[in-house]
Amino acid sequence: MEKDILSLPEDTEVCLCEGVTLGEILEAIKNGACDIDAIGDATGAGTVCGLCRSREDDPDGERELHLDEILEAAKEKGLCPNNNG
């Protein structure tokens, strides 16, 4: 059951450790943070416990959304200025 990540409310909290929201992550992506490390540098997301980075980093499913899922959805919608495909 795949969710439409980009239609979720922008105030959806993605990184619980740093309090980073989906809207902040999408803004960072639009400003050129087009990989997980760059998103972390721009927002702090994924830089503390790391569970929000990917499902692989969250084996017990403690987070609803993960940075890799958001980044993939954003790239598919053409939000990443450094991505042509």
LINJOUR-V520920 format. One record per residue. SS is DSSP state (H for helix, E for strand, - for the rest). OMEGA is omega in whole degrees, 0 to 359 (NA if undefined). BURIAL is 1 if it has 24 or more other ideal C-beta (glycine too) atoms within 12 Angstrom, else 0. Layout:
BEGIN
ss=(SS | SS)
omega=(OMEGA | OMEGA)
burial=(BURIAL | BURIAL)
END
This chain:
BEGIN
ss=(- | - | - | - | H | H | H | - | - | - | - | - | E | E | E | - | - | - | - | E | E | H | H | H | H | H | H | H | H | H | - | - | - | - | - | H | H | H | H | H | H | H | H | - | - | - | - | - | - | - | - | - | - | - | - | - | - | - | - | - | - | - | - | - | - | - | H | H | H | H | H | H | H | H | H | H | - | - | - | - | - | - | - | - | -)
omega=(183 | 180 | 175 | 187 | 186 | 178 | 177 | 178 | 182 | 179 | 176 | 181 | 181 | 179 | 182 | 181 | 184 | 180 | 183 | 182 | 176 | 180 | 179 | 179 | 179 | 178 | 178 | 178 | 179 | 180 | 172 | 177 | 191 | 167 | 187 | 179 | 179 | 176 | 177 | 179 | 184 | 189 | 187 | 181 | 176 | 185 | 181 | 183 | 177 | 182 | 182 | 182 | 181 | 176 | 178 | 178 | 184 | 188 | 180 | 177 | 182 | 180 | 180 | 182 | 180 | 183 | 181 | 178 | 180 | 180 | 179 | 180 | 180 | 178 | 178 | 180 | 178 | 181 | 182 | 184 | 181 | 185 | 180 | 184 | NA)
burial=(0 | 0 | 0 | 0 | 1 | 1 | 0 | 0 | 0 | 0 | 0 | 1 | 0 | 1 | 1 | 0 | 0 | 1 | 0 | 1 | 1 | 1 | 0 | 1 | 1 | 1 | 0 | 1 | 1 | 1 | 0 | 0 | 1 | 1 | 1 | 1 | 0 | 0 | 1 | 1 | 0 | 1 | 1 | 1 | 1 | 1 | 0 | 0 | 0 | 1 | 1 | 1 | 1 | 1 | 0 | 0 | 0 | 1 | 0 | 0 | 0 | 0 | 1 | 0 | 1 | 1 | 1 | 1 | 1 | 1 | 1 | 1 | 1 | 1 | 1 | 0 | 0 | 0 | 1 | 1 | 0 | 0 | 0 | 0 | 0)
END
